[in-house]
């Protein structure tokens, strides 16, 4: 009566096989994925070759960059695993079925762990692997390629194990405050870990050699094992040992052993933790879904007395947040748009899986802006000129805006799910649903875009006119990508999805991300010539300038009109089943 | 088929949610071959009890035995003897009915020939054989309920636990389910623990019943025994239920999703 790991994983694989959209889109998916991977590889190759050619310190610089990239991958994987493990071990809708079945704990853990690793790592790998291959091409030898495939898997397992342990211990420790408190705690822990890891690395050190007392110190800092306890550093040592210019002073075998024993330990310890605490944690995770401890703390803060019978009840003041949100609703015009905005805001505030990601997003934006100042040093170090850095900054801001819109605007129609009957039966054209969704998305997205663009420009210390240019591009980008996200979201909705995060991470989400990113990069490209003129303060060709402006406006107009038109048509033609 | 061997025995079962005592010492015995009705008002602790029996919740204290197996010491052995249909059961929408059953058989450690044989048997019994190759998302509510029943019976459980199985079924579906429940008990020897608000169903199919309120069993036995012990001879179960549960505080906070 053995239950195999494959048995528990099987429905997930079958679900993918039966997913029509997935089946139809397999080749499109592969093609788009290949194009994105090529673009990432090309950009990384160009940049790394530039760095490698810097005299004397080039190879060391590339090695240090590898350390940065692997640490960033590890951080993102840890964040992603923490978010996924909560869903995988405690929120997934099939857990009742699996937990009530006589599945041995090690099998259940193995299946959930594998699922968590795949879900949280595939996208990171899809973008990370081309970068690592570029490292191998620029600095490596033929041996580097197979070594990559030996050194990277442990980097996926270690954060997975850590995240599973953290999640299980936290859920076990928060008996009545399940989702809200937990999500908040995890978001902040993840943010802290990410921040500390980034700061530990001090990326600014290797960008500006002038900041060092001497070249000797500079080189010493490159080779110092400053973070010997971080697995990404072990992976760097292993991979870099196959580089052409490696001095051969490292201990790659020891590091490889450390990597795999680290991964093994993470798996064994998390499996042990699972066997010890999961039953209790899962039991506790079902308690207090509606009445969270945070509400009791709030009740104490506002002086509400506990109920005489000792029963836990949500304090009455909690209801007041509805009024707050109605005030925010004034951001949208009166009518359906305003009601959608208020409703979506309420759902966002009350759904911990949603707002915890918002907290994470703000944290990541902060980290991004904090570290963006080092881009200025890249320019000052002469690796690339300031104008290129400015355009890269514009592109990165657009990327963040696009990611936010795909995460929050793309799932909006899908999340209406089975409530669509209500919207469809309401006395309004179906096109209004999309327009209302767009209007309710725009204010926060515009805010994110403008803050990111203005802050990046300020950090780079560019002129006021260039700052205005970047704000203009950000505004156009925000409107365009929001329309694309809402429109494509209506074209390929997933009404049965368990969460908005899953919709955003679906194939449709990836297509949306690719289209939105392409449009955002086109807008940045239209801004390149005006930026060049403003930066160099030279004479300009009026015709080219006007052409760039018209091109940008046309691109944005098309990006707004076409997806909304197609989305509206899809909504109008689709029967509600 | 009814014998006096206890298939399910709960001894002083308690469950606290924070400071709120959801179960305050449940004592219950369900004998082999019985169809046992488990009644109570909303928030009384029915679902909490059933979720503890199925291993989804852990009790704060007390003892739980399933077919003589101590569920706290041998949870897997205990689970092997149970079939469970929850009040809001999960189905993989993208799997076909046959694939879903094959998956369940795998979870219960059944061999492939056994799965095939039992799957055919139950799909035919519940008129689902022509739909077996269709994805679950195309099924109606009644078909889903029947598929769940197939899944719960696939591994020949000794104890079948059904939480609100009548919800959403049309009169024909409900009547069919009642027939099936009786047939399972009388012809297949399956003990059925049935939680429901439909008191007519309890009157028609249950051999014994327990009424739970505020986390305590307030009445237990055959319907006649319960009537006699409360001087309510000849009364309908509905009147008796209302009489026994009137005056108790209602609408406790929803500490679990399904309580």
Interface residues (C-beta under 8 A of the other chain):
Chain A: X1 X2 X3 X4 X7 X8 X10 X11 X14 X15 X16 X18 X19 X93 X94 X96 X97 X98 X99 X100 X101 X102 X103 X104 X175 X176 X279 X280 X282 X283 X286 X287 X288 X289 X290 X291 X309 X310 X311 X312 X313 X314 X496
Chain B: X17 X18 X19 X20 X51 X54 X55 X56 X57 X58 X75 X76 X77 X79 X80 X82 X84 X86 X89 X90 X92 X93 X94 X95 X96 X99 X100 X103 X104 X106 X107 X108 X109 X135 X137 X249 X252 X253 X254 X255 X256 X257
